[in-house]
């Protein structure tokens, strides 16, 4: 059940971040991948820099959303043709 919730958070966070950053549509699988990788990145940033860990569904979604935005921003820096 936790895996399904993790995938749902990744999908929502990736789709929201894609709309905020105005990136092209990667499809459902791409949104999940960006959201899940963003969740790891956001969790690492929050734990390392802010010393914050844990939380419920909405905190996890917010952290994944911020991490997905950071990931899409990094992708734009590395591959400038994607902008």
LOVO-9384 format. One record per residue: residue number from 1; residue in three letters; x, y, z of N, C-alpha, C in turn. Coordinates in steps of 0.001 Angstrom, whole numbers. Each point is the difference from the previous one (the first is absolute). Layout:
// residues N
R   i  aa    n.xx    n.yy    n.zz   ca.xx   ca.yy   ca.zz    c.xx    c.yy    c.zz
R NUM ala       X       Y       Z       X       Y       Z       X       Y       Z
...
//
This chain:
// residues 83
R   i  aa    n.xx    n.yy    n.zz   ca.xx   ca.yy   ca.zz    c.xx    c.yy    c.zz
R   1 unk     816   -1200       0    -816    1200       0     856    1259       0
R   2 unk    1137     -35     703     867    1164      29     589     280   -1378
R   3 unk     280   -1051    -756     551     173   -1339   -1004     711    -900
R   4 unk   -1262    -372      81   -1045     637    -806    -139    1466     390
R   5 unk      48     301    1279     -86    1378     466    1212     799    -464
R   6 unk    1168    -605      26    1220     648    -476    -109     330   -1489
R   7 unk    -534    -918    -791    -183     235   -1435   -1040    1100    -230
R   8 unk   -1075       4     783   -1022    1046    -154     562    1377     335
R   9 unk     783      95    1059     638    1266     354     946     431   -1106
R  10 unk     765    -933    -554     904     317   -1103    -736     497   -1229
R  11 unk   -1122    -630    -322    -786     418   -1160    -554    1406     193
R  12 unk    -577     260    1152    -580    1319     260    1083    1070      25
R  13 unk    1090    -267     698    1087     977     108     644     260   -1355
R  14 unk     218   -1043    -780     605     174   -1323    -888     780    -949
R  15 unk   -1293    -284      17    -933     711    -876    -113    1469     406
R  16 unk     -98     263    1300     -84    1394     457    1276     769    -325
R  17 unk    1141    -619     233    1277     667    -272     158     273   -1494
R  18 unk    -451    -922    -835      97     202   -1448    -820    1214    -418
R  19 unk   -1163     187     591    -836    1142    -343     584    1310     520
R  20 unk     606     -30    1181     592    1204     573    1226     432    -800
R  21 unk     833    -958    -380    1238     301    -717    -257     156   -1503
R  22 unk   -1157    -366    -480    -375      54   -1418     900    -864    -860
R  23 unk     256   -1194     466     776    -962    -774    -930    -745    -941
R  24 unk     552    -581   -1064    -850    -791    -900    -550   -1235     694
R  25 unk   -1024    -553    -560    -662   -1171     580     877   -1231    -156
R  26 unk     353    -623    1118     787   -1229     -11    -884   -1231      59
R  27 unk   -1295     182     167    -917   -1123     143    -112    -413    1449
R  28 unk    -859    -947     257    -241    -448    1366    1260    -618     601
R  29 unk     683    -834    -759    1216    -645     512    1089    1033     299
R  30 unk     122    1001    -857     979    1061     232    -336     831    1216
R  31 unk   -1298     298     185    -416     750    1178     270    -783    1280
R  32 unk    -254   -1297     -40     282    -845    1169    1505      -9     279
R  33 unk     805    -161   -1043    1450     -51     182     530    1312     565
R  34 unk    -451    1124    -561     441    1302     499    -470     202    1434
R  35 unk   -1237    -380     301    -526     163    1353     708    -872    1015
R  36 unk     285   -1252    -352     671    -907     932    1440     450     223
R  37 unk     712     340   -1081    1364     499     166      -7    1332     745
R  38 unk   -1017     823    -262    -145    1254     727    -283    -226    1473
R  39 unk    -735   -1060     321    -275    -327    1400    1300    -348     726
R  40 unk     845    -777    -645    1290    -321     605     858    1246     152
R  41 unk      54     837   -1049     788    1222      41    -545     962    1053
R  42 unk   -1303     200      23    -608     889     979     163    -500    1416
R  43 unk    -135   -1303     202     212    -579    1326    1421     170     474
R  44 unk     945    -173    -913    1408     178     358     282    1458     340
R  45 unk    -527     923    -795     213    1426     260    -605     395    1340
R  46 unk   -1229    -427     261    -658     356    1269     727    -599    1197
R  47 unk     461   -1223    -125     683    -647    1118    1392     589     221
R  48 unk     712     284   -1083    1373     466     120      75    1478     347
R  49 unk    -688     824    -748     129    1443     176    -905     551    1091
R  50 unk   -1212    -533     113    -966     545     944    -136    -819    1274
R  51 unk     482   -1220     -17    -113    -864    1165   -1421    -471     270
R  52 unk    -827      -4   -1043   -1406    -387     127    -169   -1386    -587
R  53 unk    -719    -863     679    -259   -1341    -491   -1379    -463     421
R  54 unk    -533    -941    -734   -1302    -553     335   -1139     877    -477
R  55 unk   -1203    -361     401   -1171     766    -394   -1043    -916    -603
R  56 unk   -1140     560    -280   -1099    -764    -569     -40      94   -1508
R  57 unk   -1169    -262    -545    -189     -26   -1446     290    1359    -624
R  58 unk    -563    1051     562     143    1326    -602    1415     546     130
R  59 unk     668    -299    1090    1395     411     152     867    -741   -1014
R  60 unk    -244   -1290    -167     753    -786    -980    -261     510   -1412
R  61 unk   -1243     336    -291    -347     531   -1315     691    1333    -242
R  62 unk      19     873     999     641    1298    -143    1503    -141    -200
R  63 unk     634    -863     770    1444    -232    -134     316    -597   -1365
R  64 unk    -812    -954    -464     205    -595   -1321    -209    1037   -1095
R  65 unk    -972     871     167    -272    1066    -961    1192     942    -102
R  66 unk     544     434    1135    1168     883     -25    1214    -694    -603
R  67 unk     182   -1272     325    1107    -757    -578    -160    -199   -1496
R  68 unk   -1226    -209    -465    -241    -171   -1431     252    1304    -750
R  69 unk    -359    1128     593     301    1296    -617    1507     184     -93
R  70 unk     721    -319    1070    1457     111     -16     608    -926   -1048
R  71 unk    -545   -1199    -124     510    -953    -993    -234     497   -1417
R  72 unk   -1192     521    -284    -281     536   -1336     874    1214    -299
R  73 unk     261     800    1008     894    1138    -171    1418    -472    -337
R  74 unk     472   -1045     690    1324    -562    -296      59    -597   -1402
R  75 unk   -1078    -641    -425     -43    -555   -1352     120    1115   -1022
R  76 unk    -670    1118     238     104    1143    -912    1411     568     -38
R  77 unk     711     -21    1124    1367     489      19     943    -926    -775
R  78 unk    -216   -1291     146     885    -975    -647    -315    -119   -1484
R  79 unk   -1279     -12    -364    -416    -147   -1386    -765    1263    -403
R  80 unk     704    1043    -451    -659    1277    -263   -1028     -46   -1145
R  81 unk      65    -958    -855    -958    -100   -1099   -1399    -395     448
R  82 unk    -151    -429    1256   -1298    -432     528    -875    1190     403
R  83 unk     587    1188     133    -753    1180     470   -1015     466   -1009
//
